[in-house]
């Protein structure tokens, strides 16, 4: 067992979601009003003077400087790098909401004075540690300063403080905790480059001897990062594996993890893997299943799929009864590590999406896809950016799944199966056919039109690949032979 996680509380990632909701044109007005209140309460409670200025300052705040024409250009020069990453936190460059986070100069001055007082105490504690104590106490004092900057929302100073700690820390577990904190800072401010660089650093540290708990936490962190950069195929296995061992409540709620894992798996996994890891997974059935399936999953009567990390070799020697996979019940309840109590989530559209896609009920699938877009894709800061791509890929997946079963199918029949018009289906399929995503042709010359699939000949494709690669090899050998002859003539 490793040591308990450190530096795992700040920053509060739900605050970034509140900022997103406030600027999201798809968000309901009550949700935006709640977001404003939550932001105001958090800024006051945690004395977040830098974050308050970052958001709400009349001339430099990102909530006031986006979409204002010339004033926005001037503000961008003052904001520097943080202006370039504001897009990672706000939903749109032209917010249409009439709500805003009001600026109170007196409140800001009060928060700033309290921040300075805290910093003086940290400096005093660090000076005393230098004079009277050892390196451990000095590092502890510096750790408080790093957590302070993460708490109040000063990105640059928080990153610098955490990196300074990282360079002077020799304990591997603490190093990993600091790197995970840097990943959360990047996610909080929407800095994908920082997250990418730091995830790679965390992976190298974990591979050098990280404990089982930190390995599993990193799995969720990396999966969420891959989701934000539209690598759903890479995110799906990591997020799905995290379901049974999830403890990273500082990253997201368990409900959000289920949503991310199901969506990533639905769009990227092959049908066999989709059934075993999503449709039949006990952790997902416990959330999305019907009454009987949910009960069986919660009681462990349904066996798990991939389960926990395969690196836990000790589990192989455990009794069979002890290894029976059950849903991680602790993740379904509350936890003191959770930054915010989970809101009630209606998973019915998600359950309907999974069931209808797997069972080929395409009309129901399109209806569920529209509800998933409305309820999840447009409301979540990690999913919103790629919602159009996700909708397009899910439609493509459904089209491919149906056409794989037929050599020829009527256009009107397929349109009826999906609950759309013939013209819409014709236009939608034409885009995928032109892009080479669906191997078929549409003939509308006679009658209402038919779709004829062109099944790829794998053996012929392999033959063509061998011929092409052979031609390339012969060309390279000829160039090499010419170069050798030239060098020989020079020696002569």
Secondary structure by P-SEA (a helix, b strand, c coil): ccccccccccccaaaaaaaaaaacccccaaaaaaaaaaaaaaaaaacaaaaaaaccccccccccccccaaaaaaaaaaacccccccccccccccccccccccccaaaaaaaaaaaaaaaaaaaaaaaaaaccccaaaaaaaaaaaaaaaaaacaaaaaaaaaaaaaaacccaaaaaaaaaaaaaaaaaacaaaaaaaaaaaaaaaaaacccaaaaaaaaaaaaaaaaaacaaaaaaaaaaaacccccccccccaaaaaaaaaaaaaacccaaaaaaccccccccccccccaaaaaaaaacccccccccccccccccccccccccccccccccccccccccccccccaaaaaaaaaaaaacaaaaaaaaaaaaaacccccccccccaaaaaaaaaaaaaaaaaaaacccccaaaaaaaacccaaaaaaaaaaaaaacccccccccccccbbbbbbcccaaaaaaaaaaaaaaaaaaaaaaaaaaaaaaaaaac
